Each structure stands twice: as structure tokens, then as C-alpha cells.
Amino acid sequence: MSTVLSTYLWISLALLIPFMHGISSAQQKNDSMIVLRHAVNNPMSYAYSVKSMVSQSLGEIIEFNARTTASTEMQLSTKKDTHIEYTYSYMPGTVTLSGLSIAGIPDTTFTSQGPLVPSVKEVVSTKGNVIKRIGSEQNANIPGRSEQLMQSLTQGARYFLLEFPKDPVRIGTTWNIQKSDTIGTQTQDGKSNIVLHTELDCKVIRTSLVNGIRNAFIECGSNALGFSGTIEQQGINMTIDGEGSAKGTYAIDLETGLPINATLLMEYELRMAATGQEQILVPVQMTMETMYSRLRSMTMPNKSQQSIPGKRP
């Protein structure tokens, strides 16, 4: 009887020990430190698909619900000098306008003559703080009252990179990001100049290994968005201000700090006022959503190792 009991206990322990080891390993994995940083080992080029959607409705007096969508591709090149340099270049994109018949614009889809968003270079610290931004944010090639769409794409680009905390984190750790940024856009029919005040709370949800890449999944949210500025459309000048909220989800490549996928949703309650002879104040509800998905990546050639024609390497 004792032999049977001891055998039973041995089998039970043999089954229980790996199980307990698995729990211990899982706990250790959850408690392990995660280093969030931006890093460039070799000059790289990344391609992302970018989709942006803007929905807006005016106040109770006017029946107006409009939706604008855009689809384009962004090329991101990276290199390391004293700091990290990221250069964003955009391809011509497809734009769809709907619900703008009240403004005399029929539902239509067209391909832009040039990039939807001008090329921009950012000099960034390893924690994602922008040290310097270089490049024009004016683009007069986009027709058809698309300032809101340009704002959505440009705002999304400003939140494409996350700012990381100074110290390593664990799963469930939260940190706060505060930004104040001015975004200017221009189309054939007008221009806008918007100041954004943003406060985001971010949290690491989990980590995983996907296609050989170790990812950190991060969620961000805010109920403290400030929105103010001016808009000019076909000679009409308007001021705009309001408040909003934001939600973001990111899958971050832990080796580089760059997103594999990212989605940012912003919702605003705005007040738009014409400043001409006819004074009018219109409440506006606006939703902006921008989505990024990495398509491919490749190592850039090292120019210092390229041979010069007519000379021996």
C-alpha cells in the first residue's frame, strides 16, 4: 500500500513540478524589466501603409455629415549621427470625399498629384523626444477642401513615434506624455494653422514574439486634448477651438522602438467662428483616425563602403 501511495505521490509531483515551474516562469516573465528606447543599428528604410479617416458634423441648424478618407504609403528612413534621424517621405495617395454636397462638392475619389503630406525629417533622442524638426509642411497640390484630412494625416504623423519613459518598465507600468505642437497645412483652396495641446497616459499591456520580432503592445489614452487655431477656405477666415479625447494602440518593435502597427483615434468637440462681415458660431463634432501598418523593411547601403569608379576599393 505504501508502495502504491509513494508511486502516486511521485507521479503527482512529476506532473506538478513542471506546472509550477511554468507558473514561476510566467510570473518571472511578467515581472521582467522592459527597456523601451529608439535605436538605429544600421541605416534602414521602412515602408508603411497609411490610412486616414475624418468624419465631421456641424451643429443642430445645418444637416451636415461629411467623411473624408485617404490611403497612401510612407517611406521612413533612419540613420544615427549624434542623435537619431528619421525622414518621412510620402507617396501620392487616393482621397475619397463624401457628404460634402452642401458645400457644392460631389462624392468623388481621386489620386493626388503629389504626396499627401510633405517630407519631414526629425532629429530624435533615444527616448523619442523630438530635438529638431526640419521640412516644409505646406502642400498646395491637394484640391477640394481637404484641410481636415491634411490635419489628420499630419497629426497622426506627430504621434507615430511614442515618447518612452526614462527608466525600464514592467507590464502594466504607465507613464505620461505631454506635447504642445503647431501644425500647418495648405491645399489649393485654403490653409490651416492648428495648435495641439495633448496629454497621453500610456501603458504596456503585454509582450510577445511575432515573426521573430519581440513586440511590446502599448495602449494610450487621454481626455485632455486642446485644439485651437485658424482656417482659411476660399477667402473665408475662421477661428476654431475646442477639446477632445484620444485613444491609441501600438505594437512596438523592442529592438528599434518603431511601430509595427499603430492606430490613433482623436475625437473633438469644436467651436468654429467666421471672422468676416457675417459673424457666425458653429459647433462641430470631428473624429480623426489614422492607421499605420509596416509593409517591408530593408538595410540601406553603407556609403562609406561603396567603391569610387576608377579607384581600387
C-alpha positions, 0 to 999 in steps of 0.5 A: 500500500505504501508502495502504491501511495509513494508511486502516486505521490511521485507521479503527482509531483512529476506532473506538478513540478513542471506546472509550477515551474511554468507558473514561476516562469510566467510570473518571472516573465511578467515581472521582467524589466522592459527597456523601451528606447529608439535605436538605429543599428544600421541605416534602414528604410521602412515602408508603411501603409497609411490610412486616414479617416475624418468624419465631421458634423456641424451643429443642430441648424445645418444637416451636415455629415461629411467623411473624408478618407485617404490611403497612401504609403510612407517611406521612413528612413533612419540613420544615427549621427549624434542623435537619431534621424528619421525622414518621412517621405510620402507617396501620392495617395487616393482621397475619397470625399463624401457628404460634402454636397452642401458645400457644392462638392460631389462624392468623388475619389481621386489620386493626388498629384503629389504626396499627401503630406510633405517630407519631414525629417526629425532629429530624435533622442533615444527616448523619442523626444523630438530635438529638431524638426526640419521640412516644409509642411505646406502642400498646395497640390491637394484640391477640394477642401481637404484641410481636415484630412491634411490635419489628420494625416499630419497629426497622426504623423506627430504621434507615430513615434511614442515618447518612452519613459526614462527608466525600464518598465514592467507590464502594466507600468504607465507613464505620461506624455505631454506635447504642445505642437503647431501644425500647418497645412495648405491645399489649393483652396485654403490653409490651416494653422492648428495648435495641439495641446495633448496629454497621453497616459500610456501603458504596456499591456503585454509582450510577445514574439511575432515573426521573430520580432519581440513586440511590446503592445502599448495602449494610450489614452487621454481626455485632455486634448486642446485644439485651437487655431485658424482656417482659411477656405476660399477667402473665408477666415475662421477661428476654431477651438475646442477639446477632445479625447484620444485613444491609441494602440501600438505594437512596438518593435523592442529592438528599434522602438518603431511601430509595427502597427499603430492606430490613433483615434482623436475625437473633438468637440469644436467651436468654429467662428467666421471672422468676416462681415457675417459673424457666425458660431458653429459647433462641430463634432470631428473624429480623426483616425489614422492607421499605420501598418509596416509593409517591408523593411530593408538595410540601406547601403553603407556609403562609406563602403561603396567603391569610387569608379576608377579607384581600387576599393 
